[in-house]
């Protein structure tokens, strides 16, 4: 018995992800793992398939789908390789999602088309060696300088951190304020 009737768009994205996983991921997993690498050209192909901006509005180059479509796509990718699914999940939900929810119009225009197309890969830098994902215990600090901020600290467990083009980095601007003193910064990794 099914509790959910999929729309045609949801079925299309699910099939797109399934076909992509069978064609581009499954045949290459053993070689990627043996080489201990993840080839960036797959990110661009995922973008071309509409899988790097699933919930990003069309005006920014995304597929403009909802969370059910996103989950269906992740499930199909994970069936081929969990690592690819996690990368797509972090990129879409934690980076693109944060930009959609909290970014300025200029930030959305500048970054979302690059992220949705797969031209750029995003990563999420919250966890630290001594605080895990406890945002209130962050030690990374941001200090205001002329022209912006200087970030100081260490992060750990950053999915795609070594290859990402855009990092969403969390740091405290006011340690006395605890969690309320934590701010997210967009950092171009180049």
C-alpha positions, 0 to 999 in steps of 0.5 A: 500500500502506498501512502504517497502518490508521486507527481509526474515531476517527482517521477521524472526526477526520481528516474533522472537520478536512477538513470544517472546513478546507473550510468555515471556512478555505479560503473565508476565506484570501484575506480574512485575508491581505489584511487581515493578520489572523487572526480569533480566532473561528476559534479558538473554532470549532476548539475546538468541533470538538475541534481545539484539545485533540486530545490533552487528556484528556476530563476537561479538555474535550479529544478524548483522541486520540493523536499519529496523530490529531493529525497527521492533523488537522494535515495536513488543516488544512495542506492549506487553510492552513499558518498555521492548521495551525502555530497549532493545532500550537503550541497543542496540542503545545507549550502543552497538551502541556507542561501535560499533561506538567509542569503541576500538577493545579491548572494543568491544571484551570485552563488545559486546559479553556479551551485545549481549548475554544478559549476561550483560545489558547496560545503558546510563548515560547522563542526570543530575538533573540540565541539563537534556540531555544538554551535554554542561551543564554537571556538572559531572566531570572526573579527571585523576588519576594514573591508570584511571579516577575518576568520580564525579557527579550525573545522573538522568533518567538512563534506567536500571541504577539500574540493569545494568552491564555496564554504558556509563557515560558522564562527562566533562574532560574540563569544559571550552571546553563546549560540546567539553570537554565531554567524555564518560566512560565505567563503570562496575557497579559491 
